[in-house]
Amino acid sequence: MIELFGADYSVYVRSARLALAEKGIDYTLVPIDVFAPGGPPADYLQLQPFGKIPAMKRGDVTLYETVAILRYVDEAFEGPPLQPDDPLGRARMTQFLSILDTHAYRTLVWEIYVERVVKTRDGGAADEVAIASAMGPARTVLAALEALVADGPFLLGDRPSLADCHAAPMLALLGKAEEGRLLLKGAPNLSAWLEAFGRRTAFKATEPAA
């Protein structure tokens, strides 16, 4: 039995859930809300000392950090492989993961999606300066990802990989903001991939409840 700790609204939790779904692995999502008053429960910090999500538990095995969970899920279980067979392919996959974590997440999710969509959902005001400041870095991120998209229906070619699992949640949220939709028009390969990947059963099954 696998327990995945986190909240369905998290792009990182969804990344892990996508990998589990693509592999056909059953798991239980244990709710952890890092934005709850007082933060996550004290016992959760025994699994994840930094208080982030997700974390994973399988018997005596505990893991945190999303990329570590992704690789464990792919390598420890039967099912369709989610990493390329060749060294260059695996390097490209790691390049995607690194760009997403280091450069994409804060800019695309927090500085554009959260500002434009989440903060205004209940009548609040977006920080227009923050959004405008994020547009240049966001274009750089999308141009870099666009340049790495391989021929084929998936980011790395003819089969899904951990890169797809990691990129889809972030870019799907970006596409919910009007600025994000504009940015994605400038990345046609990435946009076509996102539209196609969004039709996959695993993607639909991991859609956040709200």
C-alpha positions as CSV (number, residue, x, y, z in Angstrom):
1,M,0.0,0.0,0.0
2,I,1.3,3.4,-1.0
3,E,0.3,6.5,0.9
4,L,0.9,9.8,-0.9
5,F,0.7,12.8,1.5
6,G,-0.5,16.1,0.1
7,A,-3.3,18.1,-1.4
8,D,-4.8,17.7,-4.8
9,Y,-4.4,21.5,-5.5
10,S,-0.6,21.1,-5.5
11,V,1.1,20.8,-8.9
12,Y,3.9,18.7,-7.2
13,V,1.4,16.3,-5.7
14,R,-0.4,16.1,-9.0
15,S,2.9,15.3,-10.7
16,A,3.4,12.3,-8.4
17,R,-0.2,11.2,-8.9
18,L,0.2,11.4,-12.6
19,A,3.2,9.1,-12.5
20,L,1.3,6.6,-10.3
21,A,-1.6,6.7,-12.6
22,E,0.5,6.3,-15.7
23,K,2.1,3.2,-14.1
24,G,-1.2,1.8,-13.0
25,I,-0.4,1.9,-9.3
26,D,-3.0,2.1,-6.6
27,Y,-2.4,4.5,-3.8
28,T,-4.1,6.5,-1.1
29,L,-4.0,10.3,-1.1
30,V,-3.6,11.4,2.6
31,P,-4.8,15.0,2.9
32,I,-2.1,17.5,4.1
33,D,-2.9,21.2,3.7
34,V,0.3,23.2,4.0
35,F,-1.8,26.4,4.1
36,A,-3.8,25.3,7.1
37,P,-3.6,27.5,10.2
38,G,-0.4,26.5,12.0
39,G,0.9,24.7,9.0
40,P,1.0,20.9,8.4
41,P,0.5,18.5,11.4
42,A,3.5,17.9,13.6
43,D,3.6,14.2,12.8
44,Y,3.9,15.0,9.1
45,L,7.2,16.8,9.8
46,Q,8.6,13.4,10.7
47,L,8.1,12.4,7.1
48,Q,9.0,15.7,5.5
49,P,11.1,17.9,7.8
50,F,10.6,21.0,5.5
51,G,6.8,20.8,5.7
52,K,6.4,20.7,1.9
53,I,4.2,18.3,-0.2
54,P,4.2,15.6,-1.3
55,A,5.8,12.9,0.8
56,M,5.3,9.2,0.2
57,K,5.2,6.1,2.4
58,R,5.4,2.5,1.3
59,G,5.9,0.1,4.2
60,D,9.3,1.0,5.8
61,V,10.2,3.3,2.8
62,T,9.5,7.0,3.2
63,L,10.4,9.6,0.5
64,Y,10.1,13.3,0.0
65,E,11.1,15.6,-2.8
66,T,8.9,15.2,-5.9
67,V,11.7,14.1,-8.4
68,A,12.9,11.4,-5.9
69,I,9.3,10.1,-5.7
70,L,8.8,10.2,-9.4
71,R,12.0,8.1,-10.1
72,Y,11.1,5.7,-7.3
73,V,7.6,5.1,-8.7
74,D,9.0,4.4,-12.1
75,E,11.9,2.2,-11.1
76,A,10.4,0.3,-8.2
77,F,7.2,-0.9,-9.9
78,E,6.1,-2.8,-12.9
79,G,4.3,-0.9,-15.6
80,P,5.1,1.2,-18.6
81,P,8.5,2.8,-18.3
82,L,8.4,6.6,-17.7
83,Q,12.1,7.3,-18.3
84,P,13.9,7.1,-21.7
85,D,16.1,4.1,-22.4
86,D,19.1,6.1,-23.7
87,P,21.5,8.4,-21.8
88,L,20.7,11.5,-23.8
89,G,17.0,10.9,-23.4
90,R,17.3,10.6,-19.7
91,A,19.5,13.8,-19.7
92,R,16.8,15.6,-21.6
93,M,14.2,14.4,-19.1
94,T,16.3,15.7,-16.2
95,Q,16.7,19.0,-18.1
96,F,13.0,19.4,-18.3
97,L,12.5,18.6,-14.6
98,S,15.3,21.0,-13.6
99,I,13.9,23.9,-15.7
100,L,10.4,23.3,-14.3
101,D,11.6,23.3,-10.7
102,T,14.2,26.0,-10.9
103,H,12.7,28.5,-13.3
104,A,9.0,27.6,-14.1
105,Y,7.2,26.9,-10.9
106,R,7.4,30.3,-9.1
107,T,7.0,32.3,-12.3
108,L,4.2,30.4,-14.0
109,V,2.2,29.2,-11.0
110,W,2.7,31.8,-8.3
111,E,3.4,35.0,-10.1
112,I,0.9,34.5,-12.9
113,Y,-1.7,31.9,-12.1
114,V,-2.1,32.6,-8.4
115,E,-2.1,36.4,-9.0
116,R,-4.5,36.4,-11.8
117,V,-6.8,33.5,-11.0
118,V,-6.7,32.6,-7.3
119,K,-6.4,36.0,-5.8
120,T,-9.3,37.4,-7.9
121,R,-11.6,34.4,-7.4
122,D,-13.3,35.9,-4.4
123,G,-13.1,39.5,-5.5
124,G,-9.6,40.2,-4.5
125,A,-7.1,42.2,-6.6
126,A,-4.2,40.8,-8.5
127,D,-0.8,42.4,-8.2
128,E,-0.6,43.7,-11.7
129,V,3.1,44.8,-11.2
130,A,4.0,41.2,-10.2
131,I,2.2,39.8,-13.2
132,A,3.8,42.2,-15.6
133,S,7.3,41.6,-14.1
134,A,6.7,37.8,-14.6
135,M,5.9,38.0,-18.3
136,G,9.5,38.3,-19.5
137,P,10.9,35.4,-17.4
138,A,7.8,33.3,-18.3
139,R,8.5,33.8,-22.0
140,T,12.1,32.7,-21.4
141,V,10.9,29.6,-19.6
142,L,8.4,28.6,-22.3
143,A,10.9,29.3,-25.1
144,A,13.4,27.0,-23.4
145,L,10.8,24.2,-23.0
146,E,9.5,24.7,-26.5
147,A,13.0,24.2,-27.9
148,L,13.3,20.9,-26.0
149,V,10.0,19.3,-27.2
150,A,10.8,16.3,-29.3
151,D,8.9,15.0,-32.4
152,G,6.1,12.8,-31.2
153,P,3.0,13.1,-29.1
154,F,4.9,13.5,-25.8
155,L,7.6,15.9,-24.7
156,L,10.4,13.3,-25.2
157,G,9.0,11.5,-28.2
158,D,6.7,8.5,-28.6
159,R,5.9,7.6,-25.0
160,P,5.0,9.5,-21.8
161,S,7.8,10.2,-19.3
162,L,8.3,11.8,-16.0
163,A,8.8,15.1,-17.9
164,D,5.2,15.0,-19.0
165,C,4.0,14.2,-15.5
166,H,5.9,17.1,-14.1
167,A,5.2,19.7,-16.8
168,A,1.5,19.1,-17.3
169,P,0.2,20.3,-13.9
170,M,2.2,23.6,-14.0
171,L,1.3,24.4,-17.6
172,A,-2.3,23.5,-17.1
173,L,-2.6,26.1,-14.3
174,L,-0.7,28.7,-16.4
175,G,-3.3,28.2,-19.2
176,K,-6.1,29.2,-16.8
177,A,-4.8,32.7,-16.7
178,E,-5.4,35.1,-19.6
179,E,-1.7,36.0,-19.7
180,G,-0.8,32.3,-19.6
181,R,-3.0,31.6,-22.6
182,L,-1.3,34.4,-24.5
183,L,2.2,33.1,-23.6
184,L,1.3,29.5,-24.7
185,K,0.2,30.8,-28.1
186,G,3.9,31.6,-28.6
187,A,4.9,28.0,-27.9
188,P,2.9,26.0,-30.5
189,N,4.6,22.6,-29.9
190,L,4.1,22.9,-26.1
191,S,0.5,24.0,-26.5
192,A,-0.3,21.1,-28.8
193,W,1.3,18.7,-26.4
194,L,-0.6,20.2,-23.4
195,E,-3.9,19.9,-25.2
196,A,-3.3,16.3,-26.2
197,F,-1.9,15.3,-22.8
198,G,-5.0,16.9,-21.1
199,R,-7.1,14.3,-22.8
200,R,-5.3,11.4,-21.2
201,T,-7.2,9.3,-18.6
202,A,-4.5,9.9,-16.0
203,F,-4.7,13.6,-16.4
204,K,-8.5,13.7,-16.1
205,A,-8.3,11.4,-13.0
206,T,-6.0,13.7,-11.2
207,E,-7.9,16.9,-11.8
208,P,-8.1,18.9,-8.5
209,A,-11.5,19.0,-6.8
210,A,-11.6,22.8,-6.8
